[in-house]
């Protein structure tokens, strides 16, 4: 077994352990119930601010053990779709991007990059180091005027036909290739399933937009002291849905709500609720 495969398997096993009910939202944008209908599909598009060298400002931070994993993760509001994320270790400089697919079933199994046998239930599909994909990660000046690194993405769920009157869906992750100047279909999965509208399903159906989630194998007593972080977050998000395009505005008449970020992670800038970055010190110079 190669070292890279062994490292990937270890990371997947740790992610599965922390993802099994131990994750906790530490801030971000949530889709509002009754809003953003997705019977015909949806697409969340935007940029993730990333730290390919690791998110910890100081790898000797005494609070790093309270954050085994930090996911910067989003869903696209469609039923049975997928989560796209970047994930950072609180113990090392690990900085990966990956995908968790909800659409894996016995009838329509998913093939991951870390297991030969196909998955017949929801599971992680891949986890790759950000540093290994420079064609997708590049410089950007954020809305706060700081030089950062970013990855542009689109999470798309679309009906591409029907079988016996039941929609055929294609769920796709698209990444903007800075070298070829076009979108790459990085991952895709097709399945046949009835249309369901996540806007009308109160629990367990694409309820979160771009959020911060801490995976804790052994949860510390709340409130947990968190390590200091370099700048991460999202910018320029928009969600295409049945009724048009949403800029994820908040407020009493908006499409989204805001979960306050952990008090030890200052919000560097925010445009409610489609852009925000957090961190203890801006990356780069003002």
C-alpha positions, 0 to 999 in steps of 0.5 A: 500500500502506498504512503499516500493511500495509507494516509487517505485511508487514515484520514477517512477513518478519522473523518468517519469517526468524528462525522458520526454524530459528533460534529457541531456547527460553529457558525455560518449560513442556514437555509430558512424553512419554507424558502428556496424550493428545489423540486427541479434541482439547484446549484450553489456557486461561489468561492471558498477561502482556503489555507493549503498549508494548514489553518492553525496560526500556531501549531503549538496552540494549546487549544488545538486538541479541542478541534480535531477537525474543522470542516468548511462545508456546504450543501446545495439545498437539493434532496439526496445531494452531497456536501462539498468541504475543505477540512483542516486538522487541529493536530497538523497541517492537513488541509484537504478538500473532499465530498460526502455523498448522500445519493449512494443507494443499493440501486445506485451505488457510488464509487469512492477513491479510497475503496474498491467496493462501491458504497450503497449508503451515504459516505465520503467519496474523496479527500485530496490535499489542496496543495496537490491541485494548484489548477483550482487554487489561486490568489484572490483579494477578499472583500476585506482587502486581504490577499488570500487563496481561494477555490471556485466551486459549483454544487449542481443537482439537476434532472436530466430525464425520467424513467417510468415517470420518475426523474433521473438526477445528476449530482455534480461537483464543478471546479473552476480550472484556472489553467484551462479557464473553464469548469471541470466536472470533478465528480458526478453521480446519477440516480433515479428518485422521486423529486422532493422539496427540501424547503418543505422538509424541516429536518435532515434535508439540505438545511445548511448552506456554507457553515463551519463544523467542528468534528470532535471525537471526544467533545470538550465541555462547552464552551470549548476554547478554540485554537487561533486560525488563519483566514477561511470562509466563503465569498460571492455565494448564490443559489439557483433554485426553482424560483430563480437565483438567491443571494442568500440574504438574511433578515425577516424576509430573507432566504437564510439565517445566520448562526453566530461564529464561535466567539474566539474566531472573529468575523473578518468581513461579512455580507449577509449571508452570502460572504463571510470570512473568519480568523484571528489574523488576516492572511497576507497584508492589508 
